[in-house]
Amino acid sequence: MSSFIHTFEQFNWEVVQQRINDTNAKAVENALRKPKRNLQDFMALLSPQAMPYLEEMAQLSHKITQGRFGKTIQLFAPVYVSNECQNICTYCGFSFTNHIPRKTLTEEELLREVKVLKDLGFQHILIVSGEANYTVNIRYFSKAVALLKAYFANISIEVQPLEQDEYEQLAQLGVHAVLVYQETYQRATYKSYHPKGKKSNFNYRLETPDRIGRAGIHKMGLGVLLGLSDWRTDSFFCALHLDYLQKTYWKSKYAVSFPRMRPAEGIDWSGAVMSDRELVQLICAYRLWNSDLELSLSTRESERFRDHAVKLGVTSMSAGSKTNPGGYASDQGSLEQFSIDDNRSPAEVSQMIAATGYDPVWKDWEFMEES
């Protein structure tokens, strides 16, 4: 049975990191001149040597994105259904050892969230949950998807890794996309940030996209948590993963997100996080490498950065996000997974996108017609 682990184990983290850092300007210039770029070119565009070419990368990224996706930004909202979690993740507000009030939404509470989100105009939602298998499991997710499907055109999920048959069940219920982040592809670092709980199983999480692909889910979303390890090396391994998935599960679509570490309740974070210019470089490198990828930017980022990112290659954004269960219908800030930076309302984000000359998309009509 196909598995990314076989590809992953052919690469050494330190060797890849050294190759990225040893990239010269000629390799960057060659990558910029190519009409179609491979993983070696992506490595060059990620390198420190590519930073002086950032303006050229941004212009190319803008042109490629408009040619492939037009001048549109899709809007979506995350719906946090539970902050219960059995994992110890040292960077996350939901971590098992963090003494915060825990909550899992009932159907009645979920419907209250629905009403607010519908009034705000959303048609695309992302179900998000902590990892507590005894509470938020396939039974809970199935009921939630069945309930929400009556109200929204597009439902995605970002929950704990599931088995293939469970993904198949959710696909039949109407789940459009599954997001799963490896957090970091550096095995030793991964273990240090995830010391206990099911999430500590590096290989099981690494093989999750294979189970999603075999289940026939329409779209997969990948990414790394920027700040846990060297972002350049981590991003190469994420691209390597995407390259494998696109070749193996070629019927599926793919997306990448760019979550940078943010402050969270009970978390004393002192790690290094990439700069804004480096995040611009990463977004553009992904676009230049793969014109078909959907690129998503969350409210973790500042208003100023998100305003400028519209023309960089991003294709979707969350807006007005609440990262606590029941956060749209009530104000329970102590339950947040992490603090957001762009606090504008969905209407204000939509107005910003329109003022930039782009169309804010609330409903993906093309997908509705296909389905």
N, C-alpha and C positions, 0 to 999 in steps of 0.2 A: 504494500500500500504506500502510495506516494507521501512523502513528508519533507518539510523544509529542513528538518534537522540534518539530513544527509548533505544538503548544500551548505548549511550553516557551519558544519564541522570541518569544511574544507578551507575555512578562513580563520586566521589568527588575529585577534584584536590588536595586539601590539604591532604586528606587521602592517596591518591596514592603516593604523594610526600613523606609523612612520611614513608610509607611502603618501598619505595625504599631506603631511607636513613637508615632505621632500619635493612636492610638486613644484615645477618651475613655471615661469611666465609663458614660455613657449607652449606648454601643454594647455594652459588656460586659453591662449589665443587660438590654438587649433580647435579646441572645444567650441569656442564662440563662432568659428567660421563654418562649422559643420551644419548641414541641413537636418541631420538626424544624429542624436548623441547616444552613446552607450554608457555603461556603468563606469568605465574608466574616465569618460568625459565628466560624468557626475562627480567623481572623486576630485577631479581638477577644479571644477566649479565650486566645490565645497572648501577648497584649500585656502589657507591664509594668503597665498599668492593671488587669489582671485579678487581679493578685496579692492584693489585699485581699479578693477574693471566693473565695479558695482553699477555705475550709471549705464553702461552698455548692456549689462545683464538685465537691468530693470526695463530698459526700452525693448529689448528682445522678448522678455517675458510678457510685457504688456501687449505686444503685437501678436504673439502666439496665442495668448489667452483670448483676445478679441476674435481672432480667426476661428478658434475652436468653439468658444462658448458665447460669443457675442458680448454685448455690454450689459450683462445681467449679474445680479448677486442674489442668491437664494437665501431667504430668511427662515430660521427655525428657532425653536425654544426647547431647552432641556427641561424634562419633568422628573424631578427627583422623587421617587416613590418610597425610598427607605434609606436611612442612614445606619441601620443595623449592619454590623460587620464582624466576622470572625477572624479576620486577618490582622496581623500587626504590620502596618506599613508606616515607617518612621516619618514620612513626609505628609501623611494624609490626616485630615481632621476627623475622618470616620474610623481611624485605627482603633482596634479592639481595646487597647490600653488607655485610650483617651476618654476621660470621664465627662462625657457630654450626654444630655438627654437623648434617648433613642426613640425613633418613631418610624412606623411603617404605615402608609396611608391605607385607610379602608376604602371600599368602593364609594361610599358617600363623600369622603374627603377628596378622592380622586376626581369625582364629578364636580366638586367645587373648583378644583384647579382647571378643569375643562372649561367651565363657564368663563373664567377670567381670560384664559388663553384664546378662546373663541372671540370674546369681545375685543381682544387686542388685535385680532386679524390673522392669527397663525393657522396654517394648514399643515405644516410640517413640524412634528415633535420628535424628541429623542428621549426615550425612557432611560433613566439612570438610577442605579441602585448600588448600595454596598453589597458585600458578599456574605450573606447569611443564609445558608442553604436550608435551614430549618424553617425560616420565615419567608424569605423572598427566593422562591425556587420556580421550577417550570410551571407548577400549578398556579402560582401567583401571577407570573408573567403572562400565562395564557389567558387568565381572566382579565388582566389589565389590558392586554392587546385587543381582546374581543370587545371590551367596553369602549376603548378609545377609537376603535376602527369606525364606529358609527359617527364620529365627530370630526375626524381628521383625514386628509387625503393621503398622508404619507407618515408612516410610523417606523422609526429606527430604534435600536436598543444599544445601550452600553452597560452591560451587567457582567456578572461573573462568567468565566468560560463554561460552556455547556457541552453536552454530548451531541453527536451528529443527529441522532433521532430527535433530540429536543429542538435543535435548530430546524429540522424538517417540520416539526409540529408548528413552530412559530412562523415559518414561511407559509404554511397552509392557512394560517390565521391572518396573514397579510403583512407580516413584517417585511419591510423593504430593504433595510440595511442593518448590519451588525458592526459595531465599532469595538475593537479590542486592541489595547495598547500593550506592547511588551514592557513598557516603562523604560528599560534599558536592555541592550543586547549584550552587555558585559556581564558574564555569568557570575563572577565573584562579587561585583558591585551589587548586582540584583539580589544576591543572597543577603548582603549586609543591610539592605533596605527592607527586605521582606523576610524577617527571621522566623516567623511562625504563621501557621494558617495554610490553607490550601494554595494560596497564591505563592507560597514559597517554592512550589514545584515549577522550576524554570521551564523544563521540557514540556510539561503539560500545557502551560500557557503558550509556549512557542508553537505548538502544534494546533492551537485553536483555529487559526485561519484555514488550515487544511480541513478541519471538520466542518467549518462554515462553507467552504467551497464545495465539498462533497454533498452538502445538504442542498445546494442549489440556491443559496441566498442571492438576491439580485445585486447587492453591493456590499463591499467590505471596506471598513475604515481602519487604517493603521496609523501609528505614530509612536514617538517616544516622549517621555517626560523630560523636557529640556532643562538640564540642571543637575540631573543625577550623575551623569558621566560626561565624558568629552562629547560635545554635541555633534561635532563633525564625524567622528567615528561611528557614533550611534546612528546618525542619519544615513551613513553609507550602508550599514547593516539593514536598516529599515527599507532602503531602496532595493537592496539585494533580495529581501523578503518579497517586496512587491513585484520585482522582476520574475521571481520564481512563480508567484501566484498567478500573474497575468498569463504566463505560458502554460500553467497547469490547469487553471480554471478560467479559461479564456472567455466564457460566456458572462462572467461577472464583471461589474464595474468596480472601480477602486477610488478611494479618497484618502487624503492625508491631512491630519490635524497637527497643530504646532503648539501644544500646551507648554508654557513656561512655568516654572515653579512660582507659586504664589503663597502669601502668608495664610495660615490656617489656624483654627482654634486649637490651642494646646500644643502647637508645633513651634519649636525654636529652630528655624532654618538658617543656616549660615553657609550653605554651599554656594558655589559660583554659578551664576546664570548668564547666559549669552546676552550681548548688547542688542539694541534695536537694529543697528547696522548689520550685525551678524544674522539676525532673524530675517531681515530683508534678503541677505545673500542666500539663506537657506530656501526661502520661498521661491526666489528666482531660479535657483539651481534645480529644484524639483520641476518647475515649469519647463525650463530649457531641456531637461532630460526626458520628460514625458508629457506631451501635450494633451493627453486624454485624462490625466489625473484631475479629480476634483480636489481643490485645496480649501480647507476650512479654517476660519479664525474665530476664536471665542471671545467672550467678554473678559477673559483674563487680561487682555491687552487694553492699553489706554485708548481714550477717544482719539487722540492725535495720531497714534500709530494706525488704528483701524481706518481712519479717514484716508490716510495715504495708501494703505494696503489695497484699497478698492482697485487701484490701477496697476497693481504689481503682479497679479496672477491669481488672486483669491477668487473663488467662485461661490462660497457660501459663508454666512456669518450667523451666529446666534445674536439675539437682541433681547434686552430687558431680562436677562437671565436671573433666576433664583436657584441657589445651590443647596437649599434645605427643603426637606419634605413638607409640602403644604405652603411653600413660600409665596406663591402667587396669591393665594386666598387669605393669607395671614402673615404676620410679621414675627418670625421666630429666628432671628439672626444667629442665636447660639447654636443652631443645628447645622450651620453651613459647612460644606466640605472644604471650601476655600473661599477667600474673598475675591470678588470681581473688581475690575478697574474701570470698565466702561459702564457707568450707571445710567446711561440715557434710556429713555423709554423706547419701545419698538417703533413708535411713530417717529420719534426723533432720529433714530438710526435710518429708517426708511427715507426720511427727508434728506439726510446727509447723502445717502446713496444717489438719490435723484438729483441733488445739487451738483454731484460729481459728474453727471451726465450718463449715469447708469440706471437700469431699471431694477427696482427691488421686486423680487419674485416671491409671492406668498404661497402660490400653488403651482406645482409642476404638472401642467396639463398634459405634456407629452407622455409622462409615465402613466397617468390615469388612462389615457387612450390605449397605450400598449397593454395595460393590465386588463 
